[in-house]
């Protein structure tokens, strides 16, 4: 694996900005999830949809910023717009399934596990659909072991973030959960 300054044409600015936006999206989405679970039945679905969009769009924004700053020596990097938009849809749809699973699960642990699997697979799926949208001169290949590892990291970090969200109340828990989810997505992105 190459160091970050060799992968990104703008140096560390790109991954730092990507991580920051992913953390904000995760934090907002997880707070909406908490509000939905603790709130009245009438507003619950709205909070869940807003939370899912924040999580999915936050992770997709991280991916988009990282790929826009990506550099390939001797080749311009172009993007298939439809596949890029499909990667956003994948992230939001699976985040929606995940947050609804968490909210309607009979136990928080079960909800965190099943919801974390859905959201984590959405993060990994978004990443690989987004990578498929990249067009460069030459061939891009993936190591199947790293694909599995990146998906496992995304799922594991999301499960941990959900457990933190419901286990540590207040701003401390929200910030920790957002950083864990963003770090997991970032690690999956980097391995991808």
C-alpha positions, 0 to 999 in steps of 0.5 A, a space after each residue: 500500500 502506498 503512503 497517503 501523500 502518494 495516493 492523493 494529489 492534494 496530500 493529506 487535505 483530501 483524507 482529512 476533509 473526507 474523514 471530517 465530513 464522514 464523522 459529521 454525517 455519522 454523528 448527525 445520523 446516529 443522533 437522529 437514530 437516538 431521537 427516533 428510538 426515544 421519541 414519539 411514534 409519530 415522528 419516529 419514521 421521519 427521524 429514521 429516514 433523516 438519520 439514514 440519509 445523513 449516514 449514507 450521504 456522509 459516508 458517500 461524501 467521504 468516498 467521493 472526496 477521497 476518489 476525487 483527490 485520488 491520483 494515478 500517475 500517467 492517467 487522468 481519472 474520470 468517473 461514470 456518473 450513473 455508477 457514481 450516483 448508484 453508489 450513493 443510492 446503495 449507501 442510503 438504501 442500506 443505511 435506511 434498512 439498517 437504521 429501521 432494523 435498529 429502531 424496530 428490533 426487540 433488543 438493542 444488541 440484536 438491533 446493533 448487530 443486524 443494523 450494523 451488518 446492513 449499514 456496514 455492507 452498504 458502506 462497503 458496497 458503496 465503496 466498490 460501486 464507486 470504485 467501479 465508476 472510476 475510469 483510468 488508463 490501464 486495469 484496476 484490480 482488487 485483492 479478494 482478501 482485502 475486499 473481504 477485510 474492508 467489508 468486515 472492518 466497515 461492518 465491525 466499526 458500524 456495530 461498535 458505533 451503534 453500541 456506543 451510541 446506545 451505551 454512552 449517553 450524551 455528547 461524548 458517546 455521540 462523538 466517539 460513535 461518529 469517529 468510530 463509524 467514520 474511521 471504519 469507513 475510511 479504513 475500508 475505503 483505504 483498503 478498497 
